[in-house]
Amino acid sequence: MEKKQYHMPILEQLLKYSNKHPVSFHVPGHKNGVVFPEYLKKFFNPLLKIDLTELTGLDDLHAPKGIIREAEQLASEYFHALQTFFLVGGSTVGNLAMILAACSRGDKIIVQRNCHKSVMNGLELAGAQPIFIAPNYDELYQRHTYPSLEILKQAIDEHPEAKAIVLTYPDYFGRASSLRQMIELAHQHQMAVLVDEAHGVHFSLGAPFPESALAQGADIVVQSAHKMAPAMTMASYLHVNSDRIKKERIAHFLQMLQSSSPSYPLLASLDVARYFLAHLTSEQIELILTSVDKLRETLSELAACTVLPVLDQDDPTKITLQTENGISGFALAELLEQEGIYPELATHNQVLLIHGLAPMDVTTNFKKSVKRINEKLKNSQNHDIIDVSNLFPKRIQSLALSYEEMIQLPTKEIRLEEAVGFVAAEAIIPYPPGIPVVLKGEKITHEHVHVVKEFLEQGAKIQHQHIEQGINVFFHDRIF
Ligand SMILES: Cc1ncc(COP(=O)(O)O)c(C=O)c1O
C-alpha cells in the first residue's frame, strides 16, 4: 500500500489543533467539551474535543482546498475513482445528489424497483419520470434479487431517451451478481449508471469480496462507509468515475443538501475508514473469514432455520438465516435479541447477521445461547410464511401519477382493505430494509394490501404515518 495512505489528514489536523488546548469563542456551543453536563463529560469529551468547525486550517467541506480536499484525494486514490466526495448525511444524501445531478424535471430514468427509499426520494425531488424494472425472485433464497439484463435491455429499447440507470449493488444480504454487462449496455446507449453501493464499501479489498461497482465501470457510486467499514454512523462516500455526469453538478447538489456545519468527527472517521481498509492485510482477512465460518457453524445448530449458503460472487461477511417450520424471521430475531445477540435485520422469513471486519469470539457463550433459543423454539408460535414472490408483477412499470400531478391532488386516509385501486400518497416501507412495498404514486393492488396486512400482523416495523389507522392515498377516482 502506498505510503501516502498512512495519512489521515483531517484526523491528524484535528488532533494537532486540540492538543494546543485552544479557547473557543465560536460554535459549537459545547466549547470543545467545556460547556457540558459534568457527569456526561467522560462519555463525550474525547469526541467533543475534535468536534470543531471551519476554523483556520480546518478547511470547508463545501469548498475544500486543504485537509478535506487532501483526505478526499487519498480516498479517491484508494478506491480508484476520479473524484471522491465526503458525505455526512449517509448514503441517503449521496443517492439524492446523484439522482438530482443526473436528471432534471420530467426526465426519464430507469430504476431498479427494489431500491432503498432514499433513491425513491431522490426521484421525487428531481421530479423525474422513473421507469421501474422489476428484480427477479430467487426461489431458493426466497427473496427478490436483481433485474435481469434482458429486462434492462427491454426498458432501454422502450425508453431510449432515459438519462441514467439506478441500481443497487450489493443487496442488503450481500448478493452481488455482476453489473458489468448492464453497465456496458447502458453506456452503449449513452446512459450513465448510478450505483447505490451502500453495503459494499469493503469491496475495495478485492477477492474474496465481490468486485466493486467502480471496478465494473459504474459512473457514480455511493457507499455508506459506516455500514461495513469502521466509520461513524452517517459517514459515507460518493465517488465519481467518469464525466458522464459533471462533478460540478454533484458538488452543487451536495452543498444544497448537506449541512453547512458538517461534523468533523464524522469527516475524520471517513479518513479512518479508508486508512483501515487500505491497511487490512490478507492474513487479517483470512482470520475474519475463519471467524465467519465458525459463526456460520455455530448458527447452523439453531433449530427452525437454515444458514443460507453464500454464492461465490457474494459478500462472505453476510450471514442469512432462513426460517423453517413456520417461525417468522421477526420472531427468531426476537429470540436472538433476548440472548443479547442483535442481528442487522429481520424480514418475515429471514434474519441477517453482519460479521464485522475483525474476528469475533463466537465460542462457549454463543453456543449456550443457541441451546437456550432451541429450547424456546419448541414452544414458539407458528406463522404463515408470507409469499412475496408476486410483489412486483409488472416487469417494467411507471408510476400511476407524475410527481407534478401528485403535488396538485389532495390526500385522504382510508382503511387498508379499501385501498385497492387508489394511488398511494405516501410510500409503505418495512424498515429495515427500507425498500418500499408500495411507492408513492403507485397504484395499490390486492397483493400490496395482503402483504402489508401480513407484515403488520407479524410485527414488522413499517414506515408510513398512521399505518395502524389506515393508509394515505390521493383523493381521486380509483384508477383501474
Ligand atoms: C441499499 C441502501 N441504500 C442506501 C441506504 C441509506 O444509507 P445511509 O443509512 O448511509 O443513509 C441504505 C440504508 O440502510 C441501504 O440499505
The ligand as an SDF file (V2000), in Angstrom:
LIG
                    3D

 16 16  0  0  0  0  0  0  0  0999 V2000
  -29.3370   -0.1300   -0.0510 C   0  0  0  0  0  0  0  0  0  0  0  0
  -29.2920    1.0780    0.8270 C   0  0  0  0  0  0  0  0  0  0  0  0
  -29.0590    2.2750    0.2680 N   0  0  0  0  0  0  0  0  0  0  0  0
  -29.0000    3.3990    0.9950 C   0  0  0  0  0  0  0  0  0  0  0  0
  -29.1720    3.3620    2.3580 C   0  0  0  0  0  0  0  0  0  0  0  0
  -29.0790    4.6370    3.1350 C   0  0  0  0  0  0  0  0  0  0  0  0
  -27.8290    4.6620    3.7560 O   0  0  0  0  0  0  0  0  0  0  0  0
  -27.4810    5.6230    4.9570 P   0  0  0  0  0  0  0  0  0  0  0  0
  -28.0570    4.9820    6.1690 O   0  0  0  0  0  0  0  0  0  0  0  0
  -25.9900    5.6340    4.9540 O   0  0  0  0  0  0  0  0  0  0  0  0
  -28.0820    6.9470    4.6810 O   0  0  0  0  0  0  0  0  0  0  0  0
  -29.4260    2.1390    2.9930 C   0  0  0  0  0  0  0  0  0  0  0  0
  -29.6350    2.0800    4.4340 C   0  0  0  0  0  0  0  0  0  0  0  0
  -29.8830    1.0840    5.0350 O   0  0  0  0  0  0  0  0  0  0  0  0
  -29.4930    0.9620    2.2080 C   0  0  0  0  0  0  0  0  0  0  0  0
  -29.7370   -0.2260    2.7460 O   0  0  0  0  0  0  0  0  0  0  0  0
  1  2  1  0
  2  3  1  0
  2 15  2  0
  3  4  2  0
  4  5  1  0
  5  6  1  0
  5 12  2  0
  6  7  1  0
  7  8  1  0
  8  9  2  0
  8 10  1  0
  8 11  1  0
 12 13  1  0
 12 15  1  0
 13 14  2  0
 15 16  1  0
M  END
$$$$
